[in-house]
Each structure stands twice: as structure tokens, then as C-alpha cells.
Amino acid sequence: MSHRLNASSASVQPENDAILNEALQWLVTLWSGEATRDEQEACERWRRASPAHEAAWQQVQSIDNRLGTVPANLAAPTLRGARQRSRRRAVLRSLVFAGGTGALAWAASDGSSWRSWSADYRTATGEQRNLVLADGTHLMMNTGTALDVRFTASERRILLRSGEIYVATAHETSAVYRAFIVETAQGSVQALGTRFTVRQDDAVSYVAVYEGAVSVLPAHSTQALRVEAGQRTTFVADRVNALSPVDADSPGWTRGLLVVEQMRLDAFVRELGRYRSGFVHTDPAVAGLRVSGVFPLADTDRALASLQRALPVRIQYVTRYWVAVRPG
């Protein structure tokens, strides 16, 4: 479902997407919390310069007015970092304005964004892709993934920039054995003849092993940890965290499914949100409800709708790209 958000205090509609993008640029500046007095006054002058400017301003403001302010964990760190690097236009590219629907589609924006866009292989939100590497290794990329492949005479290395991969390593047939390594921002995972997944998040990496074993080495440590089939863990730059069990099967996402058992609703919504464009907000009043089930990743609207049948919640579509899960 998608709703047009009309200007609330101006009868003149914005003339084109360029004006809407200018309005969004001013909104981004003020949202950062670091706007100078000169910038605030310049924004006021821009609004007064044309009725179409004011209409565009009211249109982008209406999203904030209906949903509340942008969550601090999305807005403030992103915008502060961008302003420090004088990259306001990069922020605008990460806050994509869909003029025809009046919707804001949020995408991650941080120092590694340019590396993801320039990666050898990448998938869009909701997209999955299968690769067969030069050595015969099968690799499946999950939603929002970017990686580089670096095969040399001495090693086979995957640089995971963002997202998640499922790897089924091929038997090395070259005369000189080459280690198979997946590198993340937090360290490296070396395959020991195996099937496994690696996921790169902002501050932590995840690894799960389904066959064989891997060796996990944090970037700032000399001590590696062996993770066997049926085990999973997380790691940061200086340590590997405790092991926990995982089903000895491929993860559900490789079959197009999100399989959860007694997961907190807010955690479920964050995970589902990886597979859809935009932002899904969970009201704190229902965040602690528990979710169990099997949900289709190809139809996240259907997955959200199913929550209403199982839990005392309702799904509110403010726009196609901004959805809220609220008490029912």
C-alpha cells in the first residue's frame, strides 16, 4: 500500500523531483543537529523564494510529522559522519526520495558505502545471487551483499564488504594448496573443507558452520578459534565470542525463508527489514512479543501481514517505504 503525502500548508505542488531533492537536502542538514545559524537562515530564505519550494518542504516534513523524528541510530551518526567528510550529496544518495509516492527509502550510509558500490559482486535489497568461482567453489550472496574475489597463487580470498554469504568450498586441485579465506572488517574465517555462512554487520561478524570446520582469527588477535559443524559464533576485532549450536543444515535464507523460533518481535522486524527497501519501525510497547514460524522472504508484506493474525499488533503503512508495527 502506498499513500501520497500532500503538502499540508501549501496548495502549490512541487514542480519536479529536483525541487523535492533540494527540500530533502535542507531537511538532512537540519536533522543532523549540527546546522549553523547561517544554514538555518539560508533554509528559510530557500523556502520563501518560491511557493513550490514551500510545498516541497511541507511534503518532506509531513513524513517526520506523521511518524515522529527519524530514529537517532539512523539519522545522527550517519549525518554527522557525512558532514565531517563534507559529503552532503552522498547522504542525499542514501536517502532516496521517490517523488511520485512521497516516500523516503532509507539505505545504509557509512564510510564503506563506496567500497560496496565498487565491489566485484553485489546484490540489491531483497536480491540473492549464486556464483561459481574459478576453483569450483559455490557461493550464494544474500540480500544487500558486496564482495571482492582475490585469488592468487598462494591463497583464495573473499573480501566481504557487507551482507552475508553461504560458501560450499571446492576441493583445491592446484599443485600448491591455497587456503580459502573470507575476510571481514573484524577478522578472517579460514575454511577447513566445509559449508558455512559469514555475515558482516556494522560492528560484528557472524559465522555458522554446517559441514567441516572453520578457523576464526580476529583482526587484532593472534589466537584463532576452531568452529566445528553445528556451531556458530560472533567475533569482533579483538575476540571471538562463545560458541552456540546451529542446525546442521543450510540456513533458511538460502531457500528463500526466514525461520525463527521465539524471536523478539523487534529483532524479527529488523531481520525482515534486510529484505525490503525502506524502514520498518517496531513500537516499544510490542517489541518484546515473541515470534515463531516460517516466513517468505520474497514477499515481506505477506510476512508482516501474518504478524497481525498471530499477535496483538497492527501493521501501519505510512508509505510503501515506511511501515510501523504497532499495538493492535
N, C-alpha and C positions, 0 to 999 in steps of 0.2 A: 504494500500500500504506500502511496506517495501523496503528499499534500503540498500544494503551492502555498508558500508563506508570503502574503502580500504586505506591502508597506502599511504600517498601522496609522501613521500620522501624515501621510502624503498621498495625494491622489495621482501624482505623476509616477508612471512606472519607469524603471531604469531603461535606458536606451539600448544597451548592449552588455555583453559579458565583460567587456573591458572596464566599464564603469563599476560593475559588480566586483571585479577583481581589485579595483582601486579601493572600494569600500572595505573589502576584506583585508587589504594591506593596512589600512588605518586601524581596523579592529585588532589585527595581530599586534600592531605597535602598542596600542593601549592595553591589551591583555597581558603584555609582557611584564607590566609592573615597573618598567624602567623608562617610560616615556618622559622626556623632558618637557618643561613648560612650553618651549618653542614648538615642540611636536604637537602638544595638545592644542595650542593656538592654531597651528597650521591645519590640523584636522578640522577645527571649527570653521576656518576660512574655506576649506575644500567643501564642506557640507553646504555653506551659504552660497557657494559660487553658482549652483545650478539646482533647480528642483529635482532633476534626475539624480544628482549626487545625494540629496537628502533621501530620496526614495530608496536608493541602493543601500544607504546607511541603515535605514529602518528595516530593510529586508534582512540584512545580515544580523542586525541586532535582535530581530524577532526570535531567532533560534536560541540565543542566550536568554532572552526573557522568558521563553516557554519552558526551558529545561533547567534553568539555573546556570551558574557560571561554569565554564569549562573546567573539568577536574584538574586540580593543581598538578597532579602527577603527569598529565598530558601537556598542559599549557606551559607552566612556568619554567621547568628545566629546559624544555625544547626551545622556547622563545629566548630565554636568557642566553643559552649557548649560541643560538643563531646570531643574536645581536652582538655578542662578543666577537664573533667572526665576521661581522658586517655582512650577513647573508640573509637579509630580509626576504629577498626574492626566492631563496631556497626554501624558506618557511612557507611562502605562498605556494610553492610547488607541492609542499607536503600537506597543505590544507586546500584540497582541490574543490573549487566552487562549481557545482553543477547548476548553471544559471536557470535552465528551464524548470528545475524542480525546486529551486531554493534550498538545496541541501548542502551540507558540508560533509565531505567524505574525508575522514582522518586517515593519515598514513604515518608510519614511524618516521621521525626526522632526527638523526643524530650524526655524529662525526663519521660514521661508517656508511652513510646512505650512498655517497658517491661510489664507494667501492662495490656496493651491492649492484648498482646500476651498470657498472663496468665489468661485472663478473663474467666468466666464461659461459656459465649457465645460470638461469634464474627462472623462477616461477612467480606468477602473479598471485594475488589473494584468491584463495579457493582453487587454484590450479595445482595439479600434480603431474609429474613427468618422469618417464622411465629412460634411463641411459644405460648403454653397454659401453664400458670403457675399453681402451685399446688392449688391455690384458685379459679381457673377457669378464671382468667384474661387473655385476649387475648393481645398479644404483637407482633408487627411487627418491625423487625430490618431493617433499611435502609443500604445502601452501607457503607462499612468501619466503622462498629459499633462494639463496645466491651462493655460488661456489666457484672456485677455480680448480682446475686439474693441473698438477705439476708432476709429470712422470719424467724421471731422469734415469741414467744408467745405474744409479745406486738405490733409488727408492721410488715408491709410488705415493704421492702426497695429494690429499684433498684439502683445500683451504675453505672451510665452511664459514662464509661471511655472515650468514643469517639463516634462520629457519631450521629445517630438520631433514635428515636423510636416513634411508634404510639401505644397508650395504650387505650384499652377499658376495664375498671376495672370491676371486678366481684363484686356482692353483698357479703359483708362479712357475713358468716354464723356461725363463731365461737362464743362461748359463750361470749368472751370478744372482743369488737371491736378493730381491728387492723388498724391503719392508713396506707394508701398506699402512699408511698413517693418515688419520683425519685430524687436522689442526683447527682449533677454535681459539677464541680470544683468551680463554682461560688455560689452555694447555693442549695436550695431544692424546689421541687414542690410537694405539697400535693394534692392528688385528692379528690374531694368532689362529688364522684359519677359521672363519666364523661368519655368522649373520648377526648384525647388530644395528642399532639406531644411535644417532648422535643428534642432539638438538642444541642450538646456540640461542640463548636468550641474552638480555642486556647485561646481566652481571653473573650469570651462572651457565654452565653447560651440563647437559643430561646425557647419560649413556645407558643403554639397556642391551643385554646380550641374550640372543635366542639360540645360538649354537656356537660351540667352541669357546673362545675366551678372548678378552682384550686386555691390554695393559694401559692404564691411565696414568699420565705424568703431568701434573700441574706445571704451569709455565715457570713458577718461581720455586720449584722444589726439585730435589734430586731423587726423591723416593717415589717410585711408581707402585701402583696397586693393581693386582690382577683381579679382573672381574669375570666370573665364570658364567656359563649358560644358566639362565633362570635367575640372574641377578641384575640389579640396576643400581645406579648411584648418580650423585651430582658432584661436580667439582668446581672450585674457584681457583684463582691463580696460585694460591699457596697451600691448598689441601684438597684431599678427596674426602667426601662425607661418607657416612655409614652406608653399608650395603642394605638393600631390601629386596624381597622377592618380586619376580615378574613372571607372567605366564610364559611358558616355553613355546610360544607361537609368535607369528609375526604380529606387529601392532595393528589395531583396528583400522587406523587411518590408511594403511596400505590396501585395505578392502573397501575404502570409502565410508567407514563407520567410525563414530565416536562411541566407545564403550566405556561406561562409568559405573561405579558401584559406591553408593553412599558418599558421593562427592558434594561438597558445599555448593550451593547454588551460585554464589558469586564466582567461585573457581570454575564451575561448569560454563558459565556465561563468558568468562574470559577465554576459555579454551575454544568454545564455539566461535567466538569473535575472531579468531585467527583465520577462519574460513569465509568471512564475509566482509565486504567493504563497509566502512563506516564505524560507528561506535555503538556498543550496547551497554547501557548502564543498569546496574542492579541496585534497587532501593535497599539501604541498610536494614530496613525492617524485615526483609525476607532473605537477606544474604546467607543466613545460617541454615536455611532449609536444605534437606539432603535430596540428591538426585541419583537415581539408578536407572539404567536402561541402555538401549542401543539406538543411536540417532544417526540419520543420514547426513553426511557432510555435504552432499551435492544440493541439498535443499534445507538451508539453515532456517528459513521461515517456517517450514514444516516442523523442524526440531523445536523452535521456540513455541509454536502453537501447541505442541504436545505438552509443554510445561503447564499450560492452563488447565489441561484435563487431569493432570496428576497432582498439582499443587495449588494452594490457595493464592494464586498470582494471576495478574493480567498483563498482557503484552501491549504496550502503547507505542504506536508508530507515529512519531512526530514528523519524520520524513523517512524515506526509504533508508537513509544512511544514518539515522539517529533513532535508536529504539530504546525503550526503557522497560524493565521488568519491575512491576510494582505490586503491592499487596492487592489481592483480589477482592 
